[in-house]
């Protein structure tokens, strides 16, 4: 064992770059060396010691540290045997065993003062009944590797997961396991049968030895670990779809550097205007640097291309405070740099506590929604780079995928008609508990984003100087703004209108008509019956409309934009969308009304929205249903028939004595509305 500490001192001779040098001086991290010819060089100590041939002449190699972790994994018996050998080796080297008693003296045959090392080796060999070479080999191993060198390495040998199974059988099992990824989940017995068929086809019957059933099961379990071969098919496909390389977290150093957008069905049943209960689609945009949900839009059906463009528009305008929201949700009451933003833009006076983030890069998937010309042109116009994620690689936009899970956990599970993440966790008759409409749920979601997301500490947001304290998205935004000097330039109202879809129409005496809706305003006076001058569109006017707020449209003229309201807007006391209008037209047509007559459609629309606002009255519907069923099963007896004296037919014709008028169910609410 090397008794000298591993220290380099002036005067030592070393080997470096295939030459011998003497250490002349040590200055800080530099070493001055002199060769045998008298040439002196100065080398960095780190470079010197990292040289492959560096060694100190005349000293033993530096000892290796024991693999303490591996010592914990060996059997106790093997470790006890190694420790027993350690006692003997230490006694040979120093004369005393490890941890000697106070005032202990070496035994005469192991006293270094009177016995040489060779004599001590011979004495220990005679004591243990082994050869001298065995004692010397143990002593050398202990000097080089410590206790690990004395261990019987057969006890620490790693065993293969497949044991002694034939390699051809292992290859066949792995091949069949790979084919199970996209197949329906089966049992182990089915897998064994397929493996046997593959082995016999490739090598012939009886060539490859097959284990027993229990051993076969253990072999399959060992090779299918982590694949979920006999579990959930969804989990199995997701696991197989993971990238083979290392997981590199998405990093952004400033707000807007990268924004991820995606859509998914929300785990909540909502009530449509028709009374039907369905799941809503949620489209969100998440900023990577601050985890801010820049915009979130709910839709009752699949997201359309115009939704993505409108989502982009909502990201770039401040979130206004709405009636009923508490003052604590104002930006002035938050940690956001409200005064600095207010000095740059006066529109920040009455906005909610959610930052406006202008994206540099937007990451999208391959959906037709985001690859549409509408969304692409909007991003090009705003100077936003669009980066497409690789097909079937959700890790390219992992942050927005994880955000959906957080929304379901933190928000959706507290709502009525929460469905759960899958059918196995769904409650009974969830549709009957659905109470929220899309606008109501959208308003709840917008308020929750301010109170439950933007102000909530996020585990992935950490201050480098206070890593134990999690930060909220608003706190992280304020911190990054102070660090990088970020100042968002939000969209003007004219820019927002450019993101809306376009319809080309004429300006008539009655105004502008879009889908049987008429829009008119006094500002259209100079443009009535006049061509727009656009020859490509045959003189039609460019009209922009918001498909989720059809109460007004916007007409582009040579002098700017004109806002034109719907002429029947006073009849409808709630906002409505394009799909709502289409459903109202279908209802009007089903009741025999003229679906092109705006007044009738407007009244149906108002009634539909009023009913949707209060929610479906399931109790009244059940009472009426039971009453009708009772009336159908308990009808009055058939009327008695008598001969008609006015007729002298030979067959004595009969006729009812009097028509029977059935009694209806008195509905007080309907009767009151009839007299209003």
VENHU-V724557 format. One record per backbone hydrogen bond with DSSP energy under -1.0 kcal/mol. NH is the residue of the N-H (numbers start at 0). CO is the residue of the C=O. If there is no record, write none. Layout:
# VENHU-V724557
nh/co
NH/CO
NH/CO
This chain:
# VENHU-V724557
nh/co
6/4
10/22
11/8
13/20
14/54
15/18
20/13
21/33
22/11
23/31
24/31
26/29
29/26
30/42
31/24
32/40
33/21
34/38
37/34
40/32
42/30
44/28
47/43
48/44
49/45
50/47
53/50
54/14
56/12
58/55
63/143
67/65
70/66
72/69
78/74
79/75
80/76
81/77
82/78
83/79
84/80
85/81
86/82
87/83
88/84
89/85
90/86
91/87
92/88
93/89
94/90
103/100
109/106
110/107
113/110
114/110
119/115
120/116
121/117
122/118
123/119
124/120
125/121
126/122
127/123
128/124
129/124
134/130
135/131
136/132
137/133
138/134
139/135
140/136
141/137
142/138
143/139
144/140
145/141
148/145
149/146
154/151
162/159
164/161
169/165
170/166
171/167
172/168
173/169
174/170
175/171
176/172
177/173
178/174
180/177
190/186
191/187
192/188
193/189
194/190
195/191
196/192
197/193
198/194
199/195
200/196
201/197
202/198
203/199
206/203
215/211
216/212
217/213
218/214
219/215
220/216
221/217
222/218
223/219
226/223
230/227
235/231
236/232
237/233
238/234
239/235
240/236
241/238
256/253
258/360
259/285
260/362
261/283
263/281
265/279
267/265
268/416
269/277
270/435
271/275
274/271
277/269
280/298
281/263
282/296
283/261
284/294
285/259
286/291
287/257
290/286
293/284
293/291
296/282
298/280
307/303
308/304
309/305
310/306
311/307
312/308
313/309
314/310
315/311
320/349
324/321
328/325
329/326
330/350
332/329
333/330
337/335
340/336
341/337
342/338
343/339
344/340
347/344
348/345
351/318
352/328
353/351
359/255
361/384
362/258
363/386
370/366
375/371
376/372
377/373
378/374
379/375
380/376
381/377
383/378
384/359
386/361
388/363
392/389
395/392
396/393
397/394
400/396
401/397
402/398
403/399
404/400
405/401
406/402
407/403
408/404
409/405
410/406
411/406
412/407
413/410
414/411
418/266
424/421
425/422
432/429
433/430
440/436
441/437
442/438
443/439
444/440
445/441
446/442
447/443
448/444
449/445
450/446
451/447
453/448
457/470
460/457
465/462
468/465
470/460
473/453
475/471
476/472
477/473
478/474
479/475
480/476
481/477
482/478
483/479
484/480
490/315
495/491
496/492
497/493
498/495
499/496
502/542
504/540
507/510
511/518
513/516
516/513
518/511
519/564
523/520
524/521
526/523
527/524
528/506
529/526
531/538
534/532
537/534
538/533
539/536
540/504
542/502
543/553
544/500
548/545
549/575
552/563
553/543
554/561
555/541
556/559
559/556
561/554
563/552
565/550
566/517
568/565
570/567
571/568
577/546
580/576
581/577
582/578
583/579
584/580
585/581
586/582
587/583
588/584
589/585
590/586
591/588
592/587
596/593
600/596
601/597
602/598
603/599
604/600
605/601
606/602
607/603
608/604
609/605
610/606
611/607
612/608
613/609
617/615
620/616
621/617
622/618
623/619
624/620
625/621
626/622
627/623
628/624
629/625
630/626
631/627
632/628
633/629
641/654
643/652
646/643
651/648
654/641
656/639
670/666
671/667
672/668
673/669
674/670
